Amino acid sequence: MRTAVVVSLIIVGAILVITPVVADQLHEANVVRFFEDASAGSRTFAEKGISETYSFGCWFTGSAMIAVSVLLAVWFNRQAP
């Protein structure tokens, strides 16, 4: 059970850290696809990606979860008989 908690914290923390990067890449791909479509005439587009606050929040929360999981792994290892 202890190992499952540590592993799940690491996995979820890594997903949180990676989420803004993946979302930005998908957004850029959609913008390129939007402008490459030749069937439409003129287009206006207000580019709005992920906010910096959201990106920092994901990075901070994910990093904190990974740090907690490392500390828990060390703590569980010291308590093991």
Secondary structure, 3 states (H helix, E strand, C coil): CHHHHHHHHHHHHHHHHHHHHHHHHHHHHHHHHHHHCCCCCCCCCCCCCCCHHHHHHHHHHHHHHHHHHHHHHHHHHHHCC
